[in-house]
Amino acid sequence: MPTARHLTACCALSLFASCASAQMRAGEWVSYRDAYRAMVVFEKYGGPKTYLQSQLQVAPQDRTASVDTLQLTLAGKTNQVNLPLDPLGRTAFPLLKAAYDENVALVLSRKIGAFTVRPRISIALQADGAYEEAELRTACEQALGFARYGDGSLRNRHCGGVRFVFAKRAGEAGVRLQRADGSDVALAVAGAAAFQGDMDDTFPTVSYRFGGAERVQLITANPPLAIVPLFE
């Protein structure tokens, strides 16, 4: 069991497909079928997941490696599909029968050294940037339920809060806690990794721990890259 106090939902998900999470070096290819088997688990999961999203992440194992402008390519015999990666190295993974049957190669558009490929679960973003604490709690519980689906050791964990992850641009990070009486307060920003196991720990993040019964809302100044559930 990890020793960190907080666990992200996604760190447990890599257990679904050790092949898809294996360390790779630039120039090597990743099996589409391995990635497919890891990603399809979320699609087949029958528990609540309305607040969640599933993506495939390419995670460099070198702190200096950048995923800026990087893309993952499904390189088949007859065609190619380019999958742009976001600043966290994630992309929406297409579940394609033809690609599975052919077992196309997943290759990177440029060298980044050693990297891992793994599923990541996060909380779906709201277009208006407003998040009710009650809905974030529900989203975290959904993520924990799915994580337990693949890792029984998480049965004694509970949802402690969420982490908002922002782009590395000046003025991007910012979350305000707004109470029912109209008062609000800005939450602290700190550099951290987006997900458990990521090498880059310099993303601006805002962590929020669930409180009591008071109704509160969290307002983001700019759209975050991800909202990550935290388990304790």
C-alpha positions in Angstrom: 0.0 0.0 0.0 1.3 3.5 -0.8 2.7 5.4 2.1 1.5 8.8 1.0 -1.3 10.2 3.1 -3.3 11.1 0.0 -4.0 8.7 -2.8 -5.3 9.7 -6.2 -8.0 7.5 -7.8 -5.8 7.0 -10.8 -2.8 5.5 -9.0 -4.8 2.4 -8.3 -6.0 2.1 -11.9 -2.6 1.2 -13.3 -3.1 -2.1 -11.6 -5.7 -3.0 -14.3 -3.0 -3.4 -16.9 0.6 -3.8 -15.9 1.6 -4.0 -19.6 0.1 -0.7 -20.4 1.9 0.8 -17.4 5.3 -0.7 -18.1 8.2 1.7 -18.6 9.0 2.3 -22.2 11.9 4.1 -23.9 11.7 6.5 -26.9 11.5 4.6 -30.1 9.7 1.7 -28.6 6.0 1.2 -29.3 3.1 0.5 -27.0 0.6 -2.2 -27.8 -2.9 -0.8 -28.5 -4.4 -4.0 -27.1 -2.7 -3.5 -23.8 -3.9 0.1 -23.6 -7.4 -0.9 -24.7 -7.7 -3.6 -22.0 -6.8 -1.0 -19.4 -9.1 1.7 -20.7 -12.1 -0.5 -21.4 -12.4 -1.4 -17.7 -13.9 2.1 -17.1 -16.4 1.7 -19.9 -17.6 -1.7 -18.6 -17.7 -0.6 -15.0 -21.3 -0.7 -13.9 -21.1 1.5 -10.8 -21.9 5.3 -10.7 -19.5 7.4 -12.8 -21.5 10.3 -14.0 -19.0 12.9 -12.6 -15.9 11.1 -13.8 -13.8 11.0 -17.0 -11.2 8.5 -18.1 -8.1 9.3 -20.1 -4.9 7.7 -21.1 -1.7 9.4 -19.8 1.8 9.4 -21.2 4.0 10.1 -18.2 7.7 10.9 -18.7 10.1 9.4 -16.2 12.5 12.3 -16.5 11.6 15.6 -14.6 13.1 17.6 -17.4 11.1 15.9 -20.2 8.2 18.0 -21.6 5.0 16.9 -23.2 4.3 20.3 -24.8 3.1 19.8 -28.4 3.6 16.0 -27.9 1.1 13.6 -29.5 0.5 9.9 -29.4 -0.1 8.3 -32.8 -2.1 5.1 -33.5 0.1 3.9 -36.4 -1.8 1.2 -38.3 -1.0 -0.4 -41.7 -3.5 1.7 -43.6 -4.0 4.8 -41.6 -2.9 6.8 -38.6 -4.8 8.6 -35.9 -3.1 11.5 -34.0 -4.0 12.0 -30.4 -2.8 15.3 -29.0 -1.7 15.3 -25.3 -2.7 17.9 -22.8 -0.1 19.5 -20.5 -0.5 16.6 -18.1 0.2 14.1 -20.9 -3.4 12.9 -21.2 -5.6 12.2 -24.2 -9.0 10.8 -24.8 -8.4 7.2 -25.9 -10.5 5.8 -28.8 -11.8 2.3 -28.3 -11.6 1.1 -31.9 -12.3 -2.5 -32.9 -10.2 -2.3 -36.1 -7.2 -0.9 -34.2 -7.6 -3.7 -31.6 -7.8 -6.4 -34.3 -4.7 -5.1 -35.9 -3.0 -4.3 -32.6 -1.7 -1.0 -34.0 1.4 0.6 -32.5 1.1 3.6 -30.2 4.1 5.8 -30.8 5.1 9.3 -29.7 5.7 12.1 -32.1 9.2 12.8 -30.6 11.7 11.4 -28.1 11.1 12.1 -24.4 13.2 9.3 -22.9 11.7 6.7 -20.7 7.9 7.0 -20.1 4.9 5.1 -18.8 1.4 4.8 -20.3 -1.4 4.4 -17.8 -5.1 5.1 -17.3 -6.1 8.3 -15.3 -9.4 9.1 -13.7 -10.4 12.7 -12.9 -13.5 14.7 -12.1 -15.3 16.2 -15.1 -15.0 20.0 -15.4 -17.9 22.4 -15.3 -18.1 25.0 -18.0 -19.0 27.8 -15.6 -16.2 27.0 -13.2 -18.5 26.6 -10.2 -18.4 23.4 -8.1 -20.8 22.6 -5.3 -19.0 20.8 -2.5 -21.7 18.2 -2.3 -21.2 17.4 -6.0 -17.4 17.1 -5.5 -18.0 14.7 -2.6 -20.2 12.6 -4.9 -17.6 12.7 -7.6 -14.9 11.6 -5.2 -17.1 8.8 -3.9 -17.6 7.6 -7.5 -13.9 7.6 -8.1 -13.2 5.7 -4.9 -15.9 3.1 -5.8 -14.2 2.6 -9.2 -10.7 2.4 -7.6 -11.9 -0.2 -5.1 -13.3 -2.2 -8.1 -9.7 -2.9 -9.1 -7.9 -2.7 -5.7 -9.5 -4.2 -2.6 -6.8 -2.7 -0.4 -8.7 0.7 -0.7 -11.8 -0.5 1.1 -10.7 1.3 4.3 -10.0 4.6 2.5 -12.4 7.5 2.4 -12.7 10.7 0.4 -10.7 13.5 2.0 -11.1 16.2 -0.7 -10.0 17.2 -4.2 -7.0 18.8 -5.9 -7.4 21.4 -8.6 -4.5 21.4 -11.1 -3.8 24.4 -13.2 -1.6 25.3 -16.2 1.8 26.8 -15.6 0.8 30.3 -16.8 0.9 33.4 -14.6 -2.5 34.1 -13.1 -4.1 30.8 -14.1 -4.3 29.2 -10.7 -7.1 30.4 -8.3 -10.0 28.9 -6.4 -12.3 30.8 -4.1 -14.4 29.2 -1.4 -17.9 30.9 -1.4 -20.2 30.4 1.6 -24.0 30.5 1.7 -23.9 33.9 3.4 -22.0 35.4 0.4 -18.6 35.6 2.0 -15.7 34.1 0.3 -12.0 33.4 0.7 -9.1 32.6 -1.7 -7.6 29.1 -1.2 -3.8 28.7 -1.1 -1.9 27.7 -4.2 1.1 25.3 -4.0 3.3 23.6 -6.5 2.7 19.8 -6.7 2.3 16.8 -8.9 -1.0 16.5 -10.6 -1.3 12.8 -10.0 0.3 10.3 -7.7 3.5 9.0 -9.4 4.0 11.9 -11.8 7.5 13.2 -11.9 6.7 16.9 -12.6 5.7 18.3 -9.2 5.7 22.0 -10.2 2.1 22.4 -11.4 0.1 25.1 -9.6 -2.5 23.3 -7.5 -5.2 24.1 -5.0 -6.2 21.4 -2.5 -9.5 21.5 -0.7 -10.5 19.2 2.2 -14.2 18.4 2.6 -15.6 20.2 5.7 -18.8 19.9 7.7 -22.5 20.2 6.7 -22.3 23.9 5.7 -23.2 24.4 2.0 -20.2 25.9 0.1 -19.2 26.4 -3.5 -15.8 26.5 -5.1 -15.2 29.0 -7.9 -12.3 28.7 -10.2 -10.8 31.8 -11.8 -9.7 29.9 -14.9 -10.5 26.3 -16.1 -8.2 23.8 -14.3 -6.4 21.1 -16.3 -7.8 18.5 -13.9 -9.7 18.0 -10.7 -8.2 15.0 -8.9 -10.0 13.1 -6.0 -8.0 12.6 -2.9 -8.3 9.4 -0.8 -7.2 9.1 2.8 
